[in-house]
Protein backbone atom coordinates (compact mmCIF):
# COMPACT_ATOMS: atom_id res chain seq x y z
CA UNK A 1 0.00 0.00 0.00
CA UNK A 2 1.42 3.34 -1.06
CA UNK A 3 1.42 6.19 1.42
CA UNK A 4 2.66 9.76 1.62
CA UNK A 5 4.42 11.26 4.65
CA UNK A 6 5.76 14.74 5.33
CA UNK A 7 8.67 15.67 7.52
CA UNK A 8 11.37 18.22 7.87
CA UNK A 9 14.31 19.64 9.70
CA UNK A 10 14.39 20.82 13.32
CA UNK A 11 13.51 24.48 12.55
CA UNK A 12 11.03 23.80 9.74
CA UNK A 13 12.99 25.60 7.01
CA UNK A 14 13.25 22.34 5.03
CA UNK A 15 10.26 20.12 4.30
CA UNK A 16 10.33 16.75 2.56
CA UNK A 17 7.68 14.36 1.35
CA UNK A 18 8.09 10.64 0.83
CA UNK A 19 5.63 8.55 -1.11
CA UNK A 20 5.28 4.93 -1.99
CA UNK A 21 6.47 2.08 0.15
CA UNK A 22 9.88 2.11 1.81
CA UNK A 23 12.35 -0.40 0.36
CA UNK A 24 13.46 -1.18 3.91
CA UNK A 25 13.26 0.11 7.46
CA UNK A 26 15.60 -0.74 10.26
CA UNK A 27 18.47 0.29 12.46
CA UNK A 28 22.02 1.15 11.41
CA UNK A 29 24.88 0.62 13.85
CA UNK A 30 27.79 1.75 11.62
CA UNK A 31 30.43 4.08 12.96
CA UNK A 32 29.59 6.75 10.37
CA UNK A 33 25.90 6.88 11.30
CA UNK A 34 26.77 6.90 15.00
CA UNK A 35 29.12 9.84 14.59
CA UNK A 36 26.76 11.69 12.25
CA UNK A 37 23.72 11.28 14.49
CA UNK A 38 25.61 11.61 17.80
CA UNK A 39 23.71 8.52 18.92
CA UNK A 40 24.39 4.80 19.23
CA UNK A 41 21.87 3.76 16.55
CA UNK A 42 20.22 5.41 13.53
CA UNK A 43 16.64 4.48 12.58
CA UNK A 44 16.43 4.45 8.78
CA UNK A 45 13.73 4.30 6.15
CA UNK A 46 15.03 3.70 2.63
CA UNK A 47 13.10 5.05 -0.34
CA UNK A 48 13.43 5.05 -4.12
CA UNK A 49 14.81 8.48 -5.13
CA UNK A 50 11.69 9.30 -7.16
CA UNK A 51 9.63 8.81 -3.98
CA UNK A 52 11.51 11.57 -2.10
CA UNK A 53 10.68 15.20 -2.78
CA UNK A 54 11.96 18.37 -1.12
CA UNK A 55 8.82 20.51 -0.92
CA UNK A 56 10.33 23.52 0.88
CA UNK A 57 13.76 24.96 1.52
CA UNK A 58 15.90 23.13 -1.05
CA UNK A 59 18.30 26.10 -0.93
CA UNK A 60 18.77 25.51 2.83
CA UNK A 61 20.10 21.98 2.37
CA UNK A 62 23.81 21.35 2.76
CA UNK A 63 25.52 18.07 1.80
CA UNK A 64 28.64 16.30 3.02
CA UNK A 65 30.07 13.08 1.56
CA UNK A 66 32.84 11.52 3.63
CA UNK A 67 32.70 8.67 1.10
CA UNK A 68 30.82 8.11 -2.15
CA UNK A 69 28.56 5.64 -0.32
CA UNK A 70 26.70 8.26 1.72
CA UNK A 71 25.83 11.86 0.87
CA UNK A 72 24.43 13.23 4.15
CA UNK A 73 22.06 16.20 4.06
CA UNK A 74 21.07 18.69 6.75
CA UNK A 75 19.52 22.13 7.17
CA UNK A 76 22.10 24.92 7.11
CA UNK A 77 19.94 27.02 9.46
CA UNK A 78 19.35 24.63 12.37
CA UNK A 79 21.70 21.75 11.60
CA UNK A 80 18.75 19.33 11.62
CA UNK A 81 19.53 16.08 9.84
CA UNK A 82 17.21 15.27 6.96
CA UNK A 83 18.38 12.39 4.77
CA UNK A 84 21.27 10.52 3.21
CA UNK A 85 21.58 9.64 -0.46
CA UNK A 86 23.13 6.21 -1.02
CA UNK A 87 24.03 6.35 -4.75
CA UNK A 88 25.49 2.83 -4.99
CA UNK A 89 22.31 1.35 -3.51
CA UNK A 90 20.07 3.65 -5.53
CA UNK A 91 18.16 4.57 -2.37
CA UNK A 92 17.63 7.56 -0.09
CA UNK A 93 17.50 7.21 3.69
CA UNK A 94 14.97 9.69 5.05
CA UNK A 95 15.55 9.43 8.77
CA UNK A 96 12.57 7.75 10.39
CA UNK A 97 12.64 10.28 13.24
CA UNK A 98 11.67 13.16 10.92
CA UNK A 99 8.60 11.36 9.51
CA UNK A 100 6.09 11.52 12.37
CA UNK A 101 3.27 9.73 10.52
CA UNK A 102 5.42 6.85 9.23
CA UNK A 103 4.46 3.56 10.87
CA UNK A 104 8.07 2.61 11.50
CA UNK A 105 8.33 -1.17 11.28
CA UNK A 106 12.00 -2.12 11.44
CA UNK A 107 12.93 -5.34 9.70
CA UNK A 108 16.69 -5.54 10.18
CA UNK A 109 19.77 -4.25 11.99
CA UNK A 110 22.65 -3.40 9.63
CA UNK A 111 26.36 -3.10 10.44
CA UNK A 112 25.69 -4.92 13.69
CA UNK A 113 29.37 -5.94 13.79
CA UNK A 114 30.08 -2.26 14.61
CA UNK A 115 27.46 -1.97 17.35
CA UNK A 116 28.05 -0.24 20.66
CA UNK A 117 24.61 -1.18 22.03
CA UNK A 118 23.18 -4.70 21.89
CA UNK A 119 19.50 -5.04 21.01
CA UNK A 120 17.52 -8.23 21.70
CA UNK A 121 14.42 -7.73 19.57
CA UNK A 122 14.35 -10.85 17.39
CA UNK A 123 15.19 -8.97 14.19
CA UNK A 124 18.00 -10.20 11.92
CA UNK A 125 21.39 -8.74 12.82
CA UNK A 126 23.48 -8.26 9.67
CA UNK A 127 27.27 -8.14 9.88
CA UNK A 128 27.11 -5.35 7.27
CA UNK A 129 24.15 -5.15 4.86
CA UNK A 130 22.04 -7.73 3.02
CA UNK A 131 23.61 -9.26 -0.08
CA UNK A 132 20.98 -7.67 -2.34
CA UNK A 133 22.24 -4.27 -1.13
CA UNK A 134 25.86 -5.10 -1.84
CA UNK A 135 26.87 -6.58 1.52
CA UNK A 136 27.98 -10.00 2.68
CA UNK A 137 24.49 -11.05 3.74
CA UNK A 138 26.06 -12.60 6.85
CA UNK A 139 23.98 -12.52 10.02
CA UNK A 140 25.27 -12.33 13.57
CA UNK A 141 23.76 -13.68 16.79
CA UNK A 142 21.74 -11.39 19.02
N, C-alpha and C positions, 0 to 999 in steps of 0.2 A: 504494500500500500504506500503510495507516494504522499508525502507530507511536505509542508513548508514551515520553516522556523526562522524567526528573526533574532538577532543578537547584536552585540556591539562591544565596543571598548568600555573601559571604566568610566570615562567622562561623557560618553555618548556622542563624541564628535564623529566616530566611525560606526556605521551600521552595516551589517551583512545579512544576507538571506540565503538559506540553504533549502534546496528542494530535491525531492526524490527520496530515495532510500539510501542510507549510509552503506558504503561498501563493507565497513567494519566499525565496531566500537570496542574499546578496551582500555587497557592501562599500559603506559610505557614506563619502563624503569631505566632507560638508558641514561648514561652520564650527561649527555647533551641536554636532554629534556629536563633532567633534574636541575642542572645549572641554570638553564633558561627560565624555568618556572619558579626557581628558589623553593622547590618542594621535593619530597621523596618520590613522587609518582605523578604522572601527567595523564589525565583522562582524555582520550582522543575519540573523535568521530571523523572517519575518513569518507570523503565525498568525491564524486567525479567532478573535475574542474568546471564542466558546464552546469553543474548544480549549485555552484557557489557564486553569489553575486554581491558586490559591494554596492549598496544602495545609497550610501551617504558617506562623504568624507574621504574619498579615494586619495585626495591630495594630502591627507593627514597620515597616510600609511607609510611607514619606513620599513625597509627590508634589510636583513643581515643574513649572509650565507657563510657560515664557518666552513661548510663543505658543500659540494654540489647536491648532496642528498637532501638537504633541508634548507629552505629559504624561509626564515622566520619573519613574521610580520607583526608590527605593533603600532599603536597610535603615538605620533610624535608629540601630542599635547599632554597626555596623561601617562604614557608608557604602558597602557593596558595591552596585554597580549591578545591577539586576534586569531591568527591561523599560521599554519606552516604549509608551504607548497613542497611536495615531494615529487620532483620531476621524474625520477627514475621509476617510481611506482605509478605515475600518472594519476596521483590522488592529492587531495588537499585535506589537511587536518584542521578542521574548525574546532577549536577547543570546546569540549562538551560543557565546560563551566560557563561559557558565554551564550549558550543556547537554552534559556530557561524553560522552554516548552518541549524540548527534546526528551522523549522517554528513553533515557540513557540505559541501555541494556548491554553491558560489557560482555564480550564473548571470549576474550583472550587477554593474557598478559604477555607483552613483548619485551625483549631484552631482559628477561628475568635473571639471566646470568650476571647482570650488573646491578641487581637490586640492593637496596640498603634497608628495605623494610620487607619482611615476609608477610604474605597474605594467604590465608587458608580459606578460600572461597569456592573451591571445586572447579574453577575455570582452568583451562589448559595454560601451562606456564612454558612459553617458548624461550629457548636459549637466546635466539635473536628474533627473527620474524618467520612467518610461515613460508614454505618453499614457493608458493604461488606469488609471493611478494618479493622474491629474490633472496630469501634467507635459507638457512639450513633445514628448517622444518623440524628441528630436534626439540623435543619437550624435556622439561626438567621436573623433578618431583616437587610437590608443595613443600 
